[in-house]
């Protein structure tokens, strides 16, 4: 694969770019050119033993297809297996939905809805009619730095918490008597202690 970034001697038109793609169809072309500009980028699949030979061939094919002189300012020749590996890599970083954020943050999806409306929460990178997706790394950083307040425990936390066993409670009866203010109270306290 050969990638060429170039300046053209004439302005590029939308028709010229489409003609280029059609003319060079056997070379698996891809192009990025703004109509009306004199700058563009094209990638072609050119087979040659040497990278410099592939670059020369791609440059010549491109000038012929556009019918104008091109000045190259950046070139890259990549072996096919490396180019295929790069194409297989995701072009966008991993993203997460509200349901995934709820699992990451250990909160309900309703709470995620509240969190995403916070001015400090990362902005969505993809919005569709039904959902918003956020960069996973940005959400992870936000979760690491957010200030949390105690709230209702998660269902899993409640299940994990053990109720105290009966043996944890005192088995001896406890009798508390208010301080004696008169002789009757003292007699009542002594009677209660005698029962123990």
C-alpha positions in Angstrom: 0.0 0.0 0.0 1.2 3.4 -0.9 -0.1 6.6 0.7 0.5 9.9 -1.1 -0.2 13.4 0.3 0.1 16.0 -2.4 -0.4 19.5 -3.7 -1.8 19.7 -7.2 -1.1 22.3 -9.9 -4.8 22.9 -10.4 -7.8 22.9 -8.1 -9.4 19.6 -7.5 -13.1 19.1 -8.4 -15.5 16.5 -7.0 -15.8 15.0 -10.5 -12.0 14.7 -10.8 -11.8 12.8 -7.5 -14.6 10.4 -8.6 -12.9 9.9 -12.0 -9.7 9.2 -10.2 -11.4 6.5 -8.1 -13.0 4.9 -11.1 -9.8 5.1 -13.3 -7.6 3.5 -10.5 -10.3 1.0 -9.4 -7.8 -1.9 -9.9 -5.5 -0.4 -7.3 -8.1 -0.3 -4.5 -7.9 3.5 -4.2 -9.1 5.6 -1.3 -9.0 9.4 -1.5 -9.4 12.4 0.8 -9.6 15.6 -1.2 -11.7 18.7 -0.6 -13.2 20.0 -3.8 -11.9 23.4 -4.7 -8.6 22.7 -2.9 -5.2 22.0 -4.3 -4.3 19.5 -1.6 -5.3 15.8 -1.3 -4.4 12.4 -0.1 -4.7 9.1 -1.9 -3.9 5.5 -1.0 -3.3 2.8 -3.7 -2.4 -0.8 -3.7 0.7 -1.0 -5.8 2.9 -4.1 -6.1 6.6 -3.6 -6.5 9.7 -5.3 -5.1 11.1 -2.0 -3.7 9.2 0.6 -1.7 10.7 3.5 -3.8 9.5 1.7 -7.0 6.0 1.4 -5.6 6.0 5.1 -4.6 7.2 6.2 -8.2 4.5 3.9 -9.8 1.7 5.3 -7.5 2.8 8.9 -8.2 2.8 8.3 -12.0 -0.6 6.6 -11.9 -2.1 9.4 -9.8 -0.8 12.2 -12.1 -2.1 10.3 -15.2 -5.5 9.8 -13.6 -5.9 13.5 -12.5 -4.2 14.9 -15.6 -2.1 17.4 -13.6 1.3 17.7 -12.0 1.4 16.8 -8.3 4.0 17.8 -5.7 4.3 15.1 -3.0 4.8 16.3 0.5 4.4 13.0 2.4 4.6 9.4 1.3 4.3 6.0 3.0 4.9 2.6 1.6 3.6 -0.3 3.7 3.7 -4.0 3.0 0.3 -5.6 2.4 0.2 -7.7 5.5 1.0 -4.7 7.7 -1.6 -2.6 5.9 -4.2 -5.4 6.4 -3.3 -5.5 10.1 -3.8 -1.7 10.4 -7.1 -1.9 8.6 -8.3 -4.6 11.1 -7.6 -2.3 14.1 -10.5 -0.3 15.3 -10.5 3.3 14.1 -12.3 4.5 17.1 -11.5 4.0 20.8 -13.7 1.6 22.8 -17.1 3.1 23.8 -19.6 2.3 26.5 -23.4 2.7 26.8 -25.4 3.6 29.9 -25.8 0.0 30.9 -22.1 -0.6 30.8 -21.4 2.6 32.8 -23.9 1.3 35.4 -21.9 -1.9 35.8 -18.6 0.0 35.9 -19.9 2.5 38.5 -22.0 -0.1 40.5 -25.1 2.1 40.2 -28.5 1.7 38.5 -29.1 2.8 34.9 -31.4 5.5 36.3 -28.5 6.9 38.3 -26.3 6.8 35.2 -28.9 9.0 33.5 -28.5 11.5 36.3 -24.7 11.3 36.2 -24.5 11.8 32.5 -26.4 15.1 32.9 -23.6 16.4 35.2 -21.5 19.1 33.7 -18.4 17.2 34.7 -19.3 13.9 33.0 -17.6 13.3 29.6 -19.6 14.3 26.5 -20.9 11.4 24.3 -18.8 10.7 21.2 -21.6 8.9 19.3 -25.3 9.8 19.5 -28.0 7.9 17.8 -31.7 8.3 18.0 -31.9 5.8 20.9 -28.6 5.9 22.8 -25.5 7.8 23.6 -22.0 6.2 23.7 -19.1 7.5 25.7 -15.3 6.9 25.4 -14.6 4.1 27.9 -11.3 5.6 29.0 -12.9 9.0 29.7 -15.6 7.4 31.8 -13.1 5.3 33.7 -11.1 8.5 34.5 -14.2 10.3 35.6 -15.3 7.4 37.8 -11.8 7.5 39.5 -12.1 11.1 40.3 -15.7 11.6 41.2 -16.8 12.4 44.7 -19.4 9.9 46.0 -21.9 10.2 48.8 -23.2 7.3 50.8 -26.6 6.0 49.5 -28.6 2.9 49.2 -26.4 -0.2 49.1 -26.3 -2.4 46.0 -28.3 -5.6 46.1 -25.1 -7.6 46.0 -23.8 -5.7 49.0 -26.9 -6.4 51.0 -26.7 -10.1 50.2 -23.1 -10.2 51.3 -23.7 -8.5 54.6 -24.5 -11.0 57.3 -27.2 -10.5 59.9 -25.7 -10.8 63.4 -26.3 -14.2 65.0 -28.3 -14.6 68.2 -25.2 -15.6 70.0 -23.7 -12.2 69.3 -26.3 -10.7 71.7 -26.0 -10.8 75.5 -27.7 -13.8 77.0 -27.9 -12.2 80.5 -30.9 -10.1 81.2 -30.1 -6.5 81.8 -32.1 -4.5 84.3 -31.7 -0.8 84.6 -33.2 1.0 87.5 -33.3 4.8 87.8 -31.2 6.2 90.6 -33.0 6.0 93.9 -34.7 9.2 95.0 -36.3 7.8 98.1 -36.5 4.6 100.1 -39.2 3.0 98.0 -37.0 3.2 94.9 -34.1 1.6 96.8 -36.3 -1.2 98.0 -37.5 -1.8 94.4 -33.9 -1.9 93.1 -32.9 -4.4 95.8 -35.9 -6.6 95.0 -35.0 -6.6 91.3 -31.4 -7.6 92.0 -32.5 -10.4 94.3 -34.4 -11.9 91.4 -31.2 -12.2 89.4 
